[in-house]
Amino acid sequence: MAERLYECMFLLDSGRFAQDPQGTEKTVEEILERCEAEIVVKSPWQEGKLAYEIDGHRKGLHFLTYFKMDGSQVDSFNRICKLNDAVIRQIIIEHEEKLFELLTQQFSNRDESETPSEEQAPAKEEEVEVVAAVTEDGEDS
């Protein structure tokens, strides 16, 4: 069967991720490797309180991945996730190539924008100092 393009949002045990972030990420990578998937982009997305309790969990970490995988591996992927203690739930979505490229590009740009370059860092520090000076004087400008 042909290789297909997927997005998967894992809901992971946030307590386990807090204790061992690299180990939990490695677990996700191992699940995908067992299904012969090629990871394009992966990153923790959001941690927080769940709307309702799932299998005794009240909090979880959303972990977003984009990968390429043979379509015949989806059932195996879901089975492996259900057997893994770190994965509370997962949803996998197949994308067309054009949309997949746009999503992974946007995701990569988000990661780059969170890491300030050396030129941007001093400017942000100066802005903070100016705001602090205005606040200390108690005047609005």
The first five atom37 places (N, CA, C, CB, O) and aatype in JSON, in Angstrom:
{
  "aatype": [12, 0, 6, 1, 10, 18, 6, 4, 12, 13, 10, 10, 3, 15, 7, 1, 13, 0, 5, 3, 14, 5, 7, 16, 6, 11, 16, 19, 6, 6, 9, 10, 6, 1, 4, 6, 0, 6, 9, 19, 19, 11, 15, 14, 17, 5, 6, 7, 11, 10, 0, 18, 6, 9, 3, 7, 8, 1, 11, 7, 10, 8, 13, 10, 16, 18, 13, 11, 12, 3, 7, 15, 5, 19, 3, 15, 13, 2, 1, 9, 4, 11, 10, 2, 3, 0, 19, 9, 1, 5, 9, 9, 9, 6, 8, 6, 6, 11, 10, 13, 6, 10, 10, 16, 5, 5, 13, 15, 2, 1, 3, 6, 15, 6, 16, 14, 15, 6, 6, 5, 0, 14, 0, 11, 6, 6, 6, 19, 6, 19, 19, 0, 0, 19, 16, 6, 3, 7, 6, 3, 15],
  "atom_mask": [
    [1, 1, 1, 1, 1],
    [1, 1, 1, 1, 1],
    [1, 1, 1, 1, 1],
    [1, 1, 1, 1, 1],
    [1, 1, 1, 1, 1],
    [1, 1, 1, 1, 1],
    [1, 1, 1, 1, 1],
    [1, 1, 1, 1, 1],
    [1, 1, 1, 1, 1],
    [1, 1, 1, 1, 1],
    [1, 1, 1, 1, 1],
    [1, 1, 1, 1, 1],
    [1, 1, 1, 1, 1],
    [1, 1, 1, 1, 1],
    [1, 1, 1, 0, 1],
    [1, 1, 1, 1, 1],
    [1, 1, 1, 1, 1],
    [1, 1, 1, 1, 1],
    [1, 1, 1, 1, 1],
    [1, 1, 1, 1, 1],
    [1, 1, 1, 1, 1],
    [1, 1, 1, 1, 1],
    [1, 1, 1, 0, 1],
    [1, 1, 1, 1, 1],
    [1, 1, 1, 1, 1],
    [1, 1, 1, 1, 1],
    [1, 1, 1, 1, 1],
    [1, 1, 1, 1, 1],
    [1, 1, 1, 1, 1],
    [1, 1, 1, 1, 1],
    [1, 1, 1, 1, 1],
    [1, 1, 1, 1, 1],
    [1, 1, 1, 1, 1],
    [1, 1, 1, 1, 1],
    [1, 1, 1, 1, 1],
    [1, 1, 1, 1, 1],
    [1, 1, 1, 1, 1],
    [1, 1, 1, 1, 1],
    [1, 1, 1, 1, 1],
    [1, 1, 1, 1, 1],
    [1, 1, 1, 1, 1],
    [1, 1, 1, 1, 1],
    [1, 1, 1, 1, 1],
    [1, 1, 1, 1, 1],
    [1, 1, 1, 1, 1],
    [1, 1, 1, 1, 1],
    [1, 1, 1, 1, 1],
    [1, 1, 1, 0, 1],
    [1, 1, 1, 1, 1],
    [1, 1, 1, 1, 1],
    [1, 1, 1, 1, 1],
    [1, 1, 1, 1, 1],
    [1, 1, 1, 1, 1],
    [1, 1, 1, 1, 1],
    [1, 1, 1, 1, 1],
    [1, 1, 1, 0, 1],
    [1, 1, 1, 1, 1],
    [1, 1, 1, 1, 1],
    [1, 1, 1, 1, 1],
    [1, 1, 1, 0, 1],
    [1, 1, 1, 1, 1],
    [1, 1, 1, 1, 1],
    [1, 1, 1, 1, 1],
    [1, 1, 1, 1, 1],
    [1, 1, 1, 1, 1],
    [1, 1, 1, 1, 1],
    [1, 1, 1, 1, 1],
    [1, 1, 1, 1, 1],
    [1, 1, 1, 1, 1],
    [1, 1, 1, 1, 1],
    [1, 1, 1, 0, 1],
    [1, 1, 1, 1, 1],
    [1, 1, 1, 1, 1],
    [1, 1, 1, 1, 1],
    [1, 1, 1, 1, 1],
    [1, 1, 1, 1, 1],
    [1, 1, 1, 1, 1],
    [1, 1, 1, 1, 1],
    [1, 1, 1, 1, 1],
    [1, 1, 1, 1, 1],
    [1, 1, 1, 1, 1],
    [1, 1, 1, 1, 1],
    [1, 1, 1, 1, 1],
    [1, 1, 1, 1, 1],
    [1, 1, 1, 1, 1],
    [1, 1, 1, 1, 1],
    [1, 1, 1, 1, 1],
    [1, 1, 1, 1, 1],
    [1, 1, 1, 1, 1],
    [1, 1, 1, 1, 1],
    [1, 1, 1, 1, 1],
    [1, 1, 1, 1, 1],
    [1, 1, 1, 1, 1],
    [1, 1, 1, 1, 1],
    [1, 1, 1, 1, 1],
    [1, 1, 1, 1, 1],
    [1, 1, 1, 1, 1],
    [1, 1, 1, 1, 1],
    [1, 1, 1, 1, 1],
    [1, 1, 1, 1, 1],
    [1, 1, 1, 1, 1],
    [1, 1, 1, 1, 1],
    [1, 1, 1, 1, 1],
    [1, 1, 1, 1, 1],
    [1, 1, 1, 1, 1],
    [1, 1, 1, 1, 1],
    [1, 1, 1, 1, 1],
    [1, 1, 1, 1, 1],
    [1, 1, 1, 1, 1],
    [1, 1, 1, 1, 1],
    [1, 1, 1, 1, 1],
    [1, 1, 1, 1, 1],
    [1, 1, 1, 1, 1],
    [1, 1, 1, 1, 1],
    [1, 1, 1, 1, 1],
    [1, 1, 1, 1, 1],
    [1, 1, 1, 1, 1],
    [1, 1, 1, 1, 1],
    [1, 1, 1, 1, 1],
    [1, 1, 1, 1, 1],
    [1, 1, 1, 1, 1],
    [1, 1, 1, 1, 1],
    [1, 1, 1, 1, 1],
    [1, 1, 1, 1, 1],
    [1, 1, 1, 1, 1],
    [1, 1, 1, 1, 1],
    [1, 1, 1, 1, 1],
    [1, 1, 1, 1, 1],
    [1, 1, 1, 1, 1],
    [1, 1, 1, 1, 1],
    [1, 1, 1, 1, 1],
    [1, 1, 1, 1, 1],
    [1, 1, 1, 1, 1],
    [1, 1, 1, 1, 1],
    [1, 1, 1, 1, 1],
    [1, 1, 1, 1, 1],
    [1, 1, 1, 1, 1],
    [1, 1, 1, 0, 1],
    [1, 1, 1, 1, 1],
    [1, 1, 1, 1, 1],
    [1, 1, 1, 1, 1]
  ],
  "atom_positions": [
    [[0.85, -1.19, 0.0], [0.0, 0.0, 0.0], [0.89, 1.25, 0.0], [-0.96, 0.0, 1.23], [2.05, 1.19, 0.41]],
    [[0.36, 2.34, -0.44], [1.13, 3.58, -0.59], [1.32, 4.3, 0.74], [0.44, 4.51, -1.58], [0.51, 4.19, 1.67]],
    [[2.41, 5.05, 0.8], [2.68, 5.88, 1.98], [1.69, 7.04, 1.99], [4.16, 6.4, 1.99], [1.43, 7.66, 0.96]],
    [[1.15, 7.31, 3.16], [0.18, 8.39, 3.31], [0.67, 9.39, 4.34], [-1.2, 7.83, 3.72], [1.61, 9.12, 5.09]],
    [[0.04, 10.56, 4.37], [0.46, 11.66, 5.23], [-0.56, 11.83, 6.37], [0.59, 12.99, 4.42], [-1.76, 11.92, 6.13]],
    [[-0.06, 11.85, 7.6], [-0.94, 11.87, 8.77], [-0.56, 12.96, 9.77], [-0.92, 10.52, 9.45], [0.59, 13.38, 9.89]],
    [[-1.59, 13.38, 10.47], [-1.45, 14.23, 11.65], [-2.04, 13.42, 12.8], [-2.18, 15.66, 11.48], [-3.11, 12.82, 12.66]],
    [[-1.35, 13.4, 13.92], [-1.88, 12.7, 15.08], [-1.74, 13.58, 16.31], [-1.16, 11.34, 15.29], [-0.68, 14.13, 16.59]],
    [[-2.83, 13.7, 17.04], [-2.81, 14.39, 18.32], [-2.92, 13.31, 19.4], [-3.97, 15.46, 18.43], [-3.94, 12.65, 19.55]],
    [[-1.84, 13.16, 20.15], [-1.82, 12.24, 21.28], [-2.27, 12.99, 22.52], [-0.41, 11.6, 21.47], [-1.88, 14.15, 22.71]],
    [[-3.05, 12.37, 23.36], [-3.32, 12.87, 24.7], [-2.51, 11.98, 25.63], [-4.88, 12.86, 25.06], [-2.82, 10.81, 25.81]],
    [[-1.47, 12.56, 26.22], [-0.53, 11.8, 27.04], [-0.75, 12.07, 28.52], [0.9, 12.14, 26.66], [-1.32, 13.09, 28.91]],
    [[-0.3, 11.14, 29.34], [-0.33, 11.29, 30.8], [0.6, 12.43, 31.18], [0.08, 9.95, 31.51], [1.82, 12.3, 31.06]],
    [[0.05, 13.55, 31.64], [0.86, 14.73, 31.95], [1.78, 14.51, 33.15], [-0.04, 15.93, 32.21], [2.86, 15.1, 33.21]],
    [[1.38, 13.67, 34.08], [2.24, 13.36, 35.23], [3.51, 12.64, 34.78], [0.0, 0.0, 0.0], [4.61, 12.94, 35.25]],
    [[3.35, 11.7, 33.88], [4.5, 10.97, 33.35], [5.4, 11.91, 32.54], [4.03, 9.78, 32.46], [6.62, 11.82, 32.63]],
    [[4.79, 12.81, 31.76], [5.57, 13.76, 30.96], [6.34, 14.72, 31.87], [4.66, 14.55, 30.0], [7.48, 15.06, 31.58]],
    [[5.72, 15.16, 32.97], [6.39, 16.07, 33.91], [7.6, 15.41, 34.56], [5.4, 16.54, 34.99], [8.62, 16.06, 34.78]],
    [[7.5, 14.13, 34.86], [8.61, 13.4, 35.49], [9.73, 13.07, 34.5], [8.1, 12.12, 36.12], [10.91, 13.11, 34.86]],
    [[9.36, 12.75, 33.26], [10.35, 12.31, 32.27], [9.94, 12.75, 30.86], [10.53, 10.78, 32.32], [9.46, 11.93, 30.08]],
    [[10.14, 14.05, 30.53], [9.71, 14.54, 29.22], [10.39, 13.81, 28.05], [9.98, 16.02, 29.11], [9.73, 13.44, 27.08]],
    [[11.7, 13.61, 28.14], [12.42, 12.95, 27.04], [11.96, 11.49, 26.89], [13.94, 13.01, 27.28], [11.8, 11.0, 25.78]],
    [[11.75, 10.82, 28.01], [11.3, 9.44, 27.97], [9.91, 9.3, 27.36], [0.0, 0.0, 0.0], [9.65, 8.36, 26.61]],
    [[9.03, 10.23, 27.69], [7.68, 10.2, 27.15], [7.69, 10.49, 25.65], [6.78, 11.2, 27.89], [6.97, 9.85, 24.89]],
    [[8.51, 11.47, 25.23], [8.64, 11.75, 23.79], [9.22, 10.54, 23.08], [9.54, 13.0, 23.56], [8.81, 10.21, 21.97]],
    [[10.17, 9.88, 23.71], [10.79, 8.68, 23.13], [9.74, 7.58, 22.96], [11.95, 8.17, 24.03], [9.77, 6.83, 21.98]],
    [[8.8, 7.48, 23.9], [7.73, 6.5, 23.81], [6.89, 6.75, 22.56], [6.84, 6.55, 25.07], [6.55, 5.81, 21.84]],
    [[6.55, 8.02, 22.31], [5.78, 8.37, 21.11], [6.57, 8.01, 19.85], [5.42, 9.89, 21.11], [6.03, 7.45, 18.9]],
    [[7.86, 8.33, 19.85], [8.71, 8.01, 18.71], [8.75, 6.49, 18.48], [10.14, 8.56, 18.93], [8.7, 6.04, 17.33]],
    [[8.86, 5.72, 19.55], [8.91, 4.26, 19.43], [7.61, 3.69, 18.87], [9.21, 3.63, 20.79], [7.64, 2.75, 18.08]],
    [[6.48, 4.25, 19.27], [5.19, 3.82, 18.72], [5.19, 4.02, 17.21], [4.01, 4.59, 19.38], [4.8, 3.12, 16.46]],
    [[5.62, 5.19, 16.79], [5.64, 5.49, 15.35], [6.67, 4.64, 14.61], [5.93, 6.98, 15.13], [6.42, 4.2, 13.48]],
    [[7.82, 4.4, 15.23], [8.84, 3.56, 14.6], [8.36, 2.12, 14.43], [10.13, 3.58, 15.44], [8.66, 1.48, 13.42]],
    [[7.61, 1.61, 15.4], [7.07, 0.24, 15.3], [6.12, 0.11, 14.12], [6.35, -0.14, 16.59], [5.96, -0.99, 13.58]],
    [[5.5, 1.21, 13.73], [4.59, 1.2, 12.57], [5.29, 1.68, 11.3], [3.37, 2.09, 12.86], [4.64, 1.95, 10.29]],
    [[6.62, 1.77, 11.37], [7.45, 2.17, 10.23], [7.06, 3.55, 9.7], [7.33, 1.14, 9.12], [7.08, 3.79, 8.49]],
    [[6.73, 4.46, 10.6], [6.37, 5.82, 10.24], [7.61, 6.71, 10.21], [5.33, 6.39, 11.21], [8.55, 6.5, 10.98]],
    [[7.6, 7.68, 9.33], [8.67, 8.67, 9.25], [8.15, 9.98, 9.85], [9.15, 8.87, 7.76], [7.26, 10.61, 9.29]],
    [[8.7, 10.38, 10.98], [8.25, 11.59, 11.67], [8.76, 12.81, 10.91], [8.74, 11.62, 13.14], [9.94, 12.91, 10.61]],
    [[7.84, 13.73, 10.61], [8.2, 14.98, 9.94], [8.37, 16.08, 10.98], [7.12, 15.38, 8.88], [9.38, 16.78, 10.98]],
    [[7.39, 16.22, 11.87], [7.42, 17.24, 12.92], [6.71, 16.67, 14.14], [6.76, 18.58, 12.45], [5.72, 15.96, 14.02]],
    [[7.24, 17.0, 15.33], [6.58, 16.59, 16.58], [6.85, 17.64, 17.65], [7.06, 15.19, 17.05], [7.92, 18.25, 17.68]],
    [[5.88, 17.83, 18.54], [6.08, 18.79, 19.6], [4.96, 18.7, 20.64], [6.17, 20.2, 19.03], [3.81, 18.45, 20.29]],
    [[5.3, 18.92, 21.92], [4.23, 19.08, 22.92], [3.4, 20.29, 22.53], [4.81, 19.23, 24.37], [3.94, 21.3, 22.09]],
    [[2.1, 20.2, 22.7], [1.23, 21.29, 22.25], [0.64, 22.06, 23.42], [0.1, 20.74, 21.38], [0.88, 23.26, 23.56]],
    [[-0.11, 21.38, 24.27], [-0.78, 22.07, 25.36], [-1.01, 21.09, 26.5], [-2.12, 22.69, 24.89], [-1.4, 19.94, 26.28]],
    [[-0.78, 21.55, 27.71], [-1.05, 20.74, 28.89], [-2.16, 21.42, 29.68], [0.23, 20.55, 29.77], [-2.19, 22.65, 29.79]],
    [[-3.06, 20.63, 30.22], [-4.11, 21.26, 30.99], [-5.13, 20.27, 31.52], [0.0, 0.0, 0.0], [-5.03, 19.06, 31.33]],
    [[-6.1, 20.84, 32.2], [-7.19, 20.09, 32.79], [-8.11, 19.59, 31.68], [-7.96, 20.95, 33.82], [-8.43, 20.33, 30.74]],
    [[-8.55, 18.34, 31.79], [-9.46, 17.78, 30.8], [-10.89, 18.17, 31.12], [-9.32, 16.24, 30.74], [-11.22, 18.41, 32.28]],
    [[-11.73, 18.22, 30.11], [-13.14, 18.58, 30.31], [-13.86, 17.54, 31.16], [-13.84, 18.73, 28.96], [-14.78, 17.86, 31.9]],
    [[-13.43, 16.29, 31.04], [-13.99, 15.22, 31.85], [-12.9, 14.17, 32.09], [-15.24, 14.59, 31.14], [-11.91, 14.11, 31.36]],
    [[-13.09, 13.38, 33.1], [-12.1, 12.38, 33.48], [-12.05, 11.26, 32.43], [-12.42, 11.79, 34.87], [-13.09, 10.77, 31.98]],
    [[-10.84, 10.87, 32.05], [-10.65, 9.77, 31.09], [-9.74, 8.74, 31.75], [-10.03, 10.29, 29.73], [-8.57, 9.03, 32.03]],
    [[-10.26, 7.57, 32.0], [-9.48, 6.48, 32.6], [-8.74, 6.93, 33.86], [-8.48, 5.93, 31.59], [-7.59, 6.55, 34.08]],
    [[-9.4, 7.73, 34.69], [-8.81, 8.19, 35.95], [-7.92, 9.41, 35.81], [0.0, 0.0, 0.0], [-7.37, 9.88, 36.81]],
    [[-7.75, 9.94, 34.61], [-6.9, 11.12, 34.39], [-7.77, 12.38, 34.33], [-6.08, 10.96, 33.08], [-8.77, 12.43, 33.62]],
    [[-7.36, 13.38, 35.09], [-8.05, 14.68, 35.07], [-7.25, 15.74, 34.32], [-8.31, 15.15, 36.49], [-7.79, 16.78, 33.94]],
    [[-5.96, 15.46, 34.09], [-5.08, 16.36, 33.33], [-4.42, 15.56, 32.23], [-4.02, 17.03, 34.26], [-4.29, 14.34, 32.32]],
    [[-4.01, 16.27, 31.18], [-3.32, 15.59, 30.09], [-2.46, 16.56, 29.3], [0.0, 0.0, 0.0], [-2.6, 17.78, 29.41]],
    [[-1.59, 15.99, 28.51], [-0.72, 16.78, 27.64], [-1.05, 16.4, 26.19], [0.8, 16.54, 27.96], [-0.99, 15.23, 25.82]],
    [[-1.4, 17.41, 25.39], [-1.62, 17.19, 23.97], [-0.27, 17.26, 23.27], [-2.63, 18.23, 23.37], [0.48, 18.22, 23.43]],
    [[0.04, 16.22, 22.49], [1.32, 16.11, 21.8], [1.01, 15.92, 20.32], [2.2, 14.92, 22.37], [0.43, 14.91, 19.92]],
    [[1.41, 16.89, 19.51], [1.08, 16.9, 18.08], [2.21, 16.33, 17.25], [0.75, 18.32, 17.62], [3.38, 16.67, 17.46]],
    [[1.87, 15.45, 16.31], [2.87, 14.88, 15.4], [2.34, 14.9, 13.97], [3.23, 13.43, 15.83], [1.14, 14.75, 13.72]],
    [[3.26, 15.08, 13.04], [2.99, 14.93, 11.61], [3.96, 13.88, 11.11], [3.13, 16.29, 10.81], [5.16, 13.96, 11.4]],
    [[3.46, 12.89, 10.37], [4.33, 11.81, 9.93], [3.81, 11.17, 8.65], [4.46, 10.76, 11.02], [2.66, 11.38, 8.24]],
    [[4.69, 10.38, 8.01], [4.36, 9.62, 6.82], [4.36, 8.15, 7.22], [5.38, 9.9, 5.65], [5.27, 7.68, 7.9]],
    [[3.32, 7.43, 6.77], [3.21, 6.03, 7.16], [2.38, 5.29, 6.12], [2.58, 5.89, 8.57], [1.52, 5.87, 5.47]],
    [[2.65, 4.02, 5.97], [1.86, 3.16, 5.1], [0.44, 3.07, 5.67], [2.5, 1.73, 4.96], [0.27, 2.85, 6.87]],
    [[-0.56, 3.25, 4.84], [-1.95, 3.24, 5.29], [-2.37, 1.94, 5.94], [0.0, 0.0, 0.0], [-3.29, 1.94, 6.76]],
    [[-1.72, 0.83, 5.6], [-2.08, -0.46, 6.18], [-1.65, -0.58, 7.65], [-1.44, -1.59, 5.38], [-2.05, -1.52, 8.33]],
    [[-0.86, 0.37, 8.14], [-0.35, 0.34, 9.51], [-1.27, 1.04, 10.53], [1.01, 0.97, 9.55], [-1.0, 1.0, 11.72]],
    [[-2.35, 1.67, 10.06], [-3.21, 2.46, 10.96], [-3.82, 1.6, 12.06], [-4.32, 3.15, 10.15], [-3.83, 2.0, 13.22]],
    [[-4.32, 0.43, 11.72], [-4.92, -0.45, 12.74], [-3.88, -0.87, 13.77], [-5.54, -1.69, 12.08], [-4.15, -0.88, 14.97]],
    [[-2.71, -1.21, 13.3], [-1.61, -1.58, 14.2], [-1.24, -0.4, 15.1], [-0.37, -2.05, 13.39], [-1.01, -0.58, 16.3]],
    [[-1.17, 0.8, 14.52], [-0.86, 2.02, 15.27], [-1.87, 2.22, 16.4], [-0.86, 3.24, 14.33], [-1.48, 2.46, 17.54]],
    [[-3.16, 2.13, 16.09], [-4.2, 2.32, 17.11], [-4.11, 1.25, 18.21], [-5.59, 2.28, 16.47], [-4.3, 1.56, 19.38]],
    [[-3.82, 0.03, 17.83], [-3.69, -1.06, 18.81], [-2.5, -0.81, 19.75], [-3.52, -2.42, 18.09], [-2.62, -0.99, 20.96]],
    [[-1.37, -0.41, 19.19], [-0.18, -0.13, 20.0], [-0.45, 1.02, 20.98], [1.03, 0.22, 19.1], [-0.03, 0.97, 22.13]],
    [[-1.15, 2.05, 20.51], [-1.48, 3.2, 21.38], [-2.37, 2.78, 22.54], [-2.16, 4.31, 20.57], [-2.17, 3.22, 23.67]],
    [[-3.35, 1.92, 22.27], [-4.26, 1.47, 23.33], [-3.53, 0.65, 24.39], [-5.4, 0.64, 22.73], [-3.92, 0.64, 25.55]],
    [[-2.48, -0.04, 23.99], [-1.72, -0.88, 24.93], [-0.65, -0.11, 25.69], [-1.08, -2.03, 24.19], [-0.05, -0.64, 26.63]],
    [[-0.41, 1.13, 25.31], [0.65, 1.92, 25.94], [0.09, 2.74, 27.09], [1.33, 2.84, 24.9], [-0.92, 3.43, 26.93]],
    [[0.74, 2.67, 28.26], [0.26, 3.38, 29.46], [0.4, 4.89, 29.36], [1.02, 2.9, 30.66], [-0.37, 5.61, 30.0]],
    [[1.33, 5.38, 28.57], [1.55, 6.83, 28.47], [0.48, 7.51, 27.63], [2.93, 7.12, 27.88], [0.21, 8.7, 27.82]],
    [[-0.13, 6.77, 26.7], [-1.12, 7.34, 25.78], [-2.52, 7.14, 26.37], [-1.03, 6.69, 24.36], [-2.96, 6.01, 26.58]],
    [[-3.19, 8.26, 26.64], [-4.57, 8.2, 27.15], [-5.53, 8.03, 25.98], [-4.92, 9.48, 27.98], [-6.41, 7.17, 26.01]],
    [[-5.36, 8.85, 24.96], [-6.17, 8.8, 23.73], [-5.32, 9.32, 22.58], [-7.48, 9.64, 23.88], [-4.28, 9.94, 22.79]],
    [[-5.78, 9.06, 21.36], [-5.12, 9.6, 20.18], [-6.16, 9.73, 19.08], [-3.93, 8.69, 19.74], [-7.14, 8.99, 19.02]],
    [[-5.91, 10.68, 18.21], [-6.73, 10.83, 17.01], [-5.77, 11.0, 15.85], [-7.74, 12.05, 17.11], [-4.83, 11.8, 15.91]],
    [[-6.01, 10.25, 14.78], [-5.15, 10.3, 13.62], [-5.98, 10.75, 12.42], [-4.49, 8.92, 13.35], [-7.08, 10.25, 12.18]],
    [[-5.43, 11.71, 11.67], [-6.13, 12.29, 10.53], [-5.23, 12.2, 9.31], [-6.54, 13.78, 10.8], [-4.05, 12.55, 9.37]],
    [[-5.79, 11.71, 8.2], [-5.03, 11.64, 6.95], [-5.23, 12.95, 6.2], [-5.48, 10.43, 6.08], [-6.34, 13.47, 6.11]],
    [[-4.13, 13.5, 5.65], [-4.18, 14.75, 4.91], [-3.71, 14.55, 3.47], [-3.32, 15.82, 5.59], [-2.93, 13.64, 3.17]],
    [[-4.21, 15.41, 2.6], [-3.69, 15.46, 1.24], [-2.32, 16.13, 1.29], [-4.67, 16.23, 0.27], [-2.01, 16.86, 2.24]],
    [[-1.5, 15.9, 0.27], [-0.12, 16.37, 0.26], [-0.02, 17.89, 0.42], [0.56, 15.95, -1.01], [0.81, 18.38, 1.18]],
    [[-0.85, 18.63, -0.3], [-0.77, 20.1, -0.26], [-1.07, 20.63, 1.14], [-1.74, 20.72, -1.28], [-0.35, 21.49, 1.65]],
    [[-2.11, 20.12, 1.76], [-2.47, 20.55, 3.12], [-1.41, 20.13, 4.12], [-3.85, 19.97, 3.52], [-1.06, 20.89, 5.02]],
    [[-0.89, 18.91, 3.97], [0.15, 18.41, 4.86], [1.38, 19.32, 4.81], [0.54, 16.97, 4.48], [1.93, 19.66, 5.86]],
    [[1.8, 19.71, 3.62], [2.96, 20.59, 3.47], [2.71, 21.94, 4.14], [3.3, 20.79, 1.98], [3.59, 22.48, 4.8]],
    [[1.51, 22.49, 3.96], [1.18, 23.78, 4.59], [1.18, 23.67, 6.12], [-0.2, 24.28, 4.1], [1.71, 24.55, 6.8]],
    [[0.6, 22.61, 6.64], [0.54, 22.43, 8.1], [1.93, 22.24, 8.7], [-0.35, 21.22, 8.44], [2.24, 22.84, 9.72]],
    [[2.75, 21.41, 8.08], [4.09, 21.18, 8.63], [4.95, 22.44, 8.5], [4.77, 20.0, 7.91], [5.77, 22.72, 9.37]],
    [[4.76, 23.18, 7.42], [5.5, 24.44, 7.25], [5.08, 25.44, 8.33], [5.26, 25.04, 5.84], [5.93, 26.1, 8.93]],
    [[3.79, 25.56, 8.57], [3.27, 26.47, 9.6], [3.77, 26.05, 10.98], [1.72, 26.51, 9.58], [4.14, 26.9, 11.8]],
    [[3.77, 24.77, 11.23], [4.23, 24.23, 12.51], [5.71, 24.55, 12.71], [3.99, 22.71, 12.58], [6.12, 24.94, 13.8]],
    [[6.51, 24.39, 11.66], [7.95, 24.7, 11.73], [8.17, 26.19, 11.97], [8.66, 24.25, 10.44], [9.05, 26.57, 12.74]],
    [[7.38, 27.03, 11.31], [7.48, 28.48, 11.51], [7.13, 28.87, 12.93], [6.58, 29.23, 10.52], [7.73, 29.8, 13.48]],
    [[6.17, 28.19, 13.54], [5.77, 28.46, 14.92], [6.93, 28.17, 15.85], [4.52, 27.63, 15.32], [7.21, 28.94, 16.77]],
    [[7.62, 27.06, 15.62], [8.77, 26.69, 16.45], [9.89, 27.71, 16.31], [9.27, 25.3, 16.08], [10.54, 28.05, 17.3]],
    [[10.14, 28.19, 15.09], [11.2, 29.17, 14.85], [10.87, 30.51, 15.5], [11.44, 29.36, 13.36], [11.76, 31.17, 16.03]],
    [[9.6, 30.92, 15.47], [9.22, 32.21, 16.04], [9.29, 32.22, 17.56], [7.83, 32.59, 15.59], [9.43, 33.28, 18.16]],
    [[9.2, 31.05, 18.19], [9.31, 30.97, 19.65], [10.74, 31.1, 20.13], [8.72, 29.66, 20.15], [10.98, 31.39, 21.3]],
    [[11.71, 30.88, 19.24], [13.12, 30.99, 19.59], [13.64, 32.3, 19.03], [13.94, 29.78, 19.04], [13.91, 32.38, 17.83]],
    [[13.8, 33.34, 19.87], [14.25, 34.64, 19.36], [15.69, 34.58, 18.86], [14.11, 35.71, 20.44], [16.54, 33.9, 19.44]],
    [[15.93, 35.31, 17.79], [17.3, 35.38, 17.28], [18.1, 36.34, 18.16], [17.32, 35.84, 15.8], [17.54, 37.03, 19.01]],
    [[19.42, 36.39, 17.95], [20.28, 37.24, 18.77], [19.95, 38.72, 18.56], [21.75, 36.99, 18.44], [20.09, 39.52, 19.49]],
    [[19.5, 39.08, 17.35], [19.16, 40.48, 17.09], [17.88, 40.88, 17.79], [19.03, 40.72, 15.58], [17.74, 42.02, 18.23]],
    [[16.92, 39.95, 17.92], [15.63, 40.27, 18.52], [15.71, 40.33, 20.04], [14.6, 39.25, 18.11], [14.98, 41.11, 20.66]],
    [[16.57, 39.55, 20.65], [16.61, 39.45, 22.11], [16.89, 40.79, 22.79], [17.67, 38.46, 22.52], [16.16, 41.12, 23.73]],
    [[17.89, 41.6, 22.4], [18.12, 42.87, 23.07], [16.94, 43.83, 22.94], [19.36, 43.52, 22.53], [16.64, 44.58, 23.87]],
    [[16.27, 43.82, 21.8], [15.13, 44.72, 21.6], [14.03, 44.42, 22.6], [14.6, 44.6, 20.16], [13.4, 45.34, 23.13]],
    [[13.78, 43.16, 22.85], [12.75, 42.79, 23.81], [13.13, 43.22, 25.22], [12.49, 41.28, 23.77], [12.27, 43.68, 25.98]],
    [[14.39, 43.09, 25.58], [14.84, 43.51, 26.9], [14.67, 45.02, 27.07], [16.31, 43.1, 27.12], [14.26, 45.47, 28.14]],
    [[14.99, 45.8, 26.03], [14.84, 47.25, 26.1], [13.38, 47.63, 26.28], [15.41, 47.91, 24.84], [13.07, 48.55, 27.03]],
    [[12.48, 46.94, 25.6], [11.06, 47.22, 25.73], [10.6, 46.99, 27.16], [10.24, 46.36, 24.75], [9.81, 47.77, 27.7]],
    [[11.08, 45.93, 27.78], [10.71, 45.62, 29.16], [11.2, 46.72, 30.09], [11.28, 44.25, 29.58], [10.49, 47.12, 31.01]],
    [[12.41, 47.21, 29.87], [12.97, 48.26, 30.71], [12.17, 49.55, 30.59], [14.43, 48.51, 30.35], [11.93, 50.22, 31.6]],
    [[11.74, 49.91, 29.39], [10.96, 51.13, 29.17], [9.62, 51.02, 29.87], [10.76, 51.39, 27.66], [9.18, 51.97, 30.51]],
    [[8.97, 49.89, 29.77], [7.69, 49.69, 30.44], [7.86, 49.79, 31.94], [7.09, 48.33, 30.06], [7.03, 50.38, 32.62]],
    [[8.94, 49.21, 32.47], [9.2, 49.25, 33.92], [9.43, 50.69, 34.37], [10.41, 48.37, 34.28], [8.98, 51.07, 35.45]],
    [[10.13, 51.5, 33.57], [10.4, 52.89, 33.93], [9.12, 53.7, 33.97], [11.39, 53.52, 32.95], [8.95, 54.53, 34.86]],
    [[8.23, 53.49, 33.04], [6.96, 54.21, 33.0], [6.11, 53.8, 34.2], [6.2, 53.93, 31.68], [5.45, 54.65, 34.8]],
    [[6.13, 52.55, 34.55], [5.35, 52.06, 35.67], [5.86, 52.64, 36.99], [5.39, 50.54, 35.71], [5.06, 52.99, 37.86]],
    [[7.16, 52.74, 37.15], [7.72, 53.27, 38.39], [7.38, 54.75, 38.58], [9.24, 53.08, 38.4], [7.15, 55.18, 39.71]],
    [[7.34, 55.54, 37.51], [7.0, 56.95, 37.62], [5.52, 57.14, 37.91], [7.38, 57.67, 36.36], [5.12, 58.17, 38.46]],
    [[4.72, 56.14, 37.53], [3.28, 56.25, 37.79], [2.57, 57.13, 36.79], [0.0, 0.0, 0.0], [1.4, 57.45, 36.99]],
    [[3.22, 57.53, 35.72], [2.6, 58.36, 34.7], [2.33, 57.52, 33.47], [3.48, 59.58, 34.36], [3.09, 56.61, 33.13]],
    [[1.23, 57.85, 32.8], [0.91, 57.2, 31.53], [1.46, 58.08, 30.42], [-0.63, 56.97, 31.36], [1.27, 59.29, 30.44]],
    [[2.14, 57.48, 29.45], [2.62, 58.25, 28.31], [2.12, 57.67, 27.04], [4.12, 58.3, 28.3], [2.43, 58.18, 25.96]]
  ]
}
